[in-house]
Amino acid sequence: MASDDQLFASPAVVTDQVVAIVEPGASFEGNLKATGVIHVNGEYKGTIETPDTLIFGPKARMSGTVKAGVVVIYGHVEAQVVARHRIEMKKPAIFKGEITAPSLQVEEGVLFEGSSSMG
């Protein structure tokens, strides 16, 4: 059986190049697949996939499905979230849904309502 090191690329190889931004006042509905950092700080409904980092800013409102290498949440997310490396929830985040990740960090003051599994 393969070790976790073989199954998941190291977060050190995750790119830091921003390729998509949804700012406050903007809304988007649909499916987005990209290689690189995606930053959402507006409204988004649908599916987002990136092998890299996905950041939901404090003004983000997301509903749908997320698959990413690393997910950082400051905003309001109602979704099924799968992360290959880790999920970080930072104050003032509100999360409702299901998460799957090998690592989960939840800062004090975050509202987390849902389920999590380590995988």
C-alpha atoms as a printed R data frame, in Angstrom:
    type eleno elety resid chain resno       x      y       z
1   ATOM     1    CA   MET     A     1   0.000  0.000   0.000
2   ATOM     2    CA   ALA     A     2   1.260  3.492  -0.868
3   ATOM     3    CA   SER     A     3   2.181  5.859   1.933
4   ATOM     4    CA   ASP     A     4   0.522  9.256   2.360
5   ATOM     5    CA   ASP     A     5   3.714 10.854   1.012
6   ATOM     6    CA   GLN     A     6   3.210  9.007  -2.258
7   ATOM     7    CA   LEU     A     7  -0.538  9.706  -2.478
8   ATOM     8    CA   PHE     A     8  -0.392 13.461  -1.905
9   ATOM     9    CA   ALA     A     9   2.073 15.900  -3.378
10  ATOM    10    CA   SER     A    10   3.842 17.980  -0.782
11  ATOM    11    CA   PRO     A    11   2.238 21.365  -0.025
12  ATOM    12    CA   ALA     A    12   5.660 22.792  -0.909
13  ATOM    13    CA   VAL     A    13   4.906 22.033  -4.575
14  ATOM    14    CA   VAL     A    14   1.585 23.843  -4.468
15  ATOM    15    CA   THR     A    15   1.840 26.950  -6.640
16  ATOM    16    CA   ASP     A    16   1.250 30.427  -5.217
17  ATOM    17    CA   GLN     A    17   0.266 32.036  -8.543
18  ATOM    18    CA   VAL     A    18  -3.197 33.650  -8.307
19  ATOM    19    CA   VAL     A    19  -5.243 32.689 -11.366
20  ATOM    20    CA   ALA     A    20  -8.817 33.638 -10.406
21  ATOM    21    CA   ILE     A    21 -10.399 36.268  -8.161
22  ATOM    22    CA   VAL     A    22 -14.046 36.949  -7.239
23  ATOM    23    CA   GLU     A    23 -14.121 40.195  -5.266
24  ATOM    24    CA   PRO     A    24 -16.847 41.715  -3.032
25  ATOM    25    CA   GLY     A    25 -19.741 42.979  -5.135
26  ATOM    26    CA   ALA     A    26 -19.217 40.223  -7.723
27  ATOM    27    CA   SER     A    27 -21.167 36.988  -7.922
28  ATOM    28    CA   PHE     A    28 -20.488 33.870  -9.945
29  ATOM    29    CA   GLU     A    29 -22.497 30.725 -10.572
30  ATOM    30    CA   GLY     A    30 -21.017 27.699 -12.303
31  ATOM    31    CA   ASN     A    31 -18.008 25.417 -12.370
32  ATOM    32    CA   LEU     A    32 -14.412 26.585 -12.125
33  ATOM    33    CA   LYS     A    33 -11.350 24.379 -12.654
34  ATOM    34    CA   ALA     A    34  -7.912 25.955 -12.532
35  ATOM    35    CA   THR     A    35  -4.302 25.312 -11.635
36  ATOM    36    CA   GLY     A    36  -3.119 28.000  -9.246
37  ATOM    37    CA   VAL     A    37  -4.493 29.993  -6.338
38  ATOM    38    CA   ILE     A    38  -8.165 30.947  -6.414
39  ATOM    39    CA   HIS     A    39  -9.351 33.793  -4.159
40  ATOM    40    CA   VAL     A    40 -13.078 34.199  -3.538
41  ATOM    41    CA   ASN     A    41 -14.273 37.216  -1.551
42  ATOM    42    CA   GLY     A    42 -17.634 37.656  -3.283
43  ATOM    43    CA   GLU     A    43 -20.569 35.310  -3.876
44  ATOM    44    CA   TYR     A    44 -20.006 31.937  -5.516
45  ATOM    45    CA   LYS     A    45 -22.445 29.102  -6.173
46  ATOM    46    CA   GLY     A    46 -21.244 25.922  -7.846
47  ATOM    47    CA   THR     A    47 -18.087 23.844  -8.000
48  ATOM    48    CA   ILE     A    48 -14.472 24.931  -7.605
49  ATOM    49    CA   GLU     A    49 -11.488 22.648  -8.258
50  ATOM    50    CA   THR     A    50  -7.771 23.403  -8.012
51  ATOM    51    CA   PRO     A    51  -4.802 21.249  -7.016
52  ATOM    52    CA   ASP     A    52  -3.439 24.369  -5.362
53  ATOM    53    CA   THR     A    53  -4.807 26.816  -2.756
54  ATOM    54    CA   LEU     A    54  -8.369 28.092  -2.515
55  ATOM    55    CA   ILE     A    55  -8.980 31.061  -0.205
56  ATOM    56    CA   PHE     A    56 -12.417 32.276   0.894
57  ATOM    57    CA   GLY     A    57 -12.010 35.830   2.189
58  ATOM    58    CA   PRO     A    58 -14.072 37.319   5.031
59  ATOM    59    CA   LYS     A    59 -16.773 38.624   2.652
60  ATOM    60    CA   ALA     A    60 -17.075 35.333   0.722
61  ATOM    61    CA   ARG     A    61 -20.415 33.559   0.461
62  ATOM    62    CA   MET     A    62 -19.990 30.099  -1.058
63  ATOM    63    CA   SER     A    63 -22.395 27.241  -1.613
64  ATOM    64    CA   GLY     A    64 -21.566 24.103  -3.547
65  ATOM    65    CA   THR     A    65 -18.647 21.705  -3.824
66  ATOM    66    CA   VAL     A    66 -14.938 22.354  -3.361
67  ATOM    67    CA   LYS     A    67 -11.884 20.229  -4.200
68  ATOM    68    CA   ALA     A    68  -8.445 21.737  -3.618
69  ATOM    69    CA   GLY     A    69  -4.958 21.085  -2.334
70  ATOM    70    CA   VAL     A    70  -5.297 23.577   0.527
71  ATOM    71    CA   VAL     A    71  -8.493 25.397   1.561
72  ATOM    72    CA   VAL     A    72  -8.423 28.498   3.775
73  ATOM    73    CA   ILE     A    73 -11.789 29.827   4.976
74  ATOM    74    CA   TYR     A    74 -12.449 33.267   6.502
75  ATOM    75    CA   GLY     A    75 -15.958 33.723   5.061
76  ATOM    76    CA   HIS     A    76 -19.315 31.938   4.991
77  ATOM    77    CA   VAL     A    77 -19.096 28.546   3.274
78  ATOM    78    CA   GLU     A    78 -21.888 25.993   2.941
79  ATOM    79    CA   ALA     A    79 -20.340 23.173   0.982
80  ATOM    80    CA   GLN     A    80 -18.866 19.749   0.660
81  ATOM    81    CA   VAL     A    81 -15.113 20.397   0.862
82  ATOM    82    CA   VAL     A    82 -12.337 17.953   0.018
83  ATOM    83    CA   ALA     A    83  -8.706 19.013   0.524
84  ATOM    84    CA   ARG     A    84  -5.669 16.937  -0.421
85  ATOM    85    CA   HIS     A    85  -3.417 18.594   2.182
86  ATOM    86    CA   ARG     A    86  -5.338 20.628   4.761
87  ATOM    87    CA   ILE     A    87  -8.260 22.885   5.589
88  ATOM    88    CA   GLU     A    88  -7.804 25.988   7.729
89  ATOM    89    CA   MET     A    89 -10.781 27.838   9.203
90  ATOM    90    CA   LYS     A    90  -9.951 31.304  10.488
91  ATOM    91    CA   LYS     A    91 -12.087 33.725  12.479
92  ATOM    92    CA   PRO     A    92 -14.726 35.009  11.477
93  ATOM    93    CA   ALA     A    93 -15.464 31.923   9.319
94  ATOM    94    CA   ILE     A    94 -18.866 30.254   9.295
95  ATOM    95    CA   PHE     A    95 -18.821 26.745   7.867
96  ATOM    96    CA   LYS     A    96 -21.775 24.429   7.326
97  ATOM    97    CA   GLY     A    97 -21.309 21.148   5.520
98  ATOM    98    CA   GLU     A    98 -18.955 18.211   5.180
99  ATOM    99    CA   ILE     A    99 -15.184 18.229   5.021
100 ATOM   100    CA   THR     A   100 -12.625 15.589   4.147
101 ATOM   101    CA   ALA     A   101  -8.937 16.329   4.644
102 ATOM   102    CA   PRO     A   102  -5.849 14.776   6.227
103 ATOM   103    CA   SER     A   103  -5.450 17.902   8.394
104 ATOM   104    CA   LEU     A   104  -7.986 20.361   9.841
105 ATOM   105    CA   GLN     A   105  -7.193 23.558  11.743
106 ATOM   106    CA   VAL     A   106 -10.102 25.448  13.321
107 ATOM   107    CA   GLU     A   107  -9.322 28.762  14.998
108 ATOM   108    CA   GLU     A   108 -11.189 29.785  18.154
109 ATOM   109    CA   GLY     A   109 -14.243 31.866  17.254
110 ATOM   110    CA   VAL     A   110 -15.101 29.941  14.066
111 ATOM   111    CA   LEU     A   111 -18.635 28.548  13.720
112 ATOM   112    CA   PHE     A   112 -18.369 24.965  12.455
113 ATOM   113    CA   GLU     A   113 -21.585 23.043  11.854
114 ATOM   114    CA   GLY     A   114 -21.288 19.758  10.049
115 ATOM   115    CA   SER     A   115 -19.087 16.709   9.823
116 ATOM   116    CA   SER     A   116 -15.459 16.029   9.183
117 ATOM   117    CA   SER     A   117 -13.470 12.974   8.210
118 ATOM   118    CA   MET     A   118  -9.754 12.541   7.994
119 ATOM   119    CA   GLY     A   119  -8.821 11.080   4.686
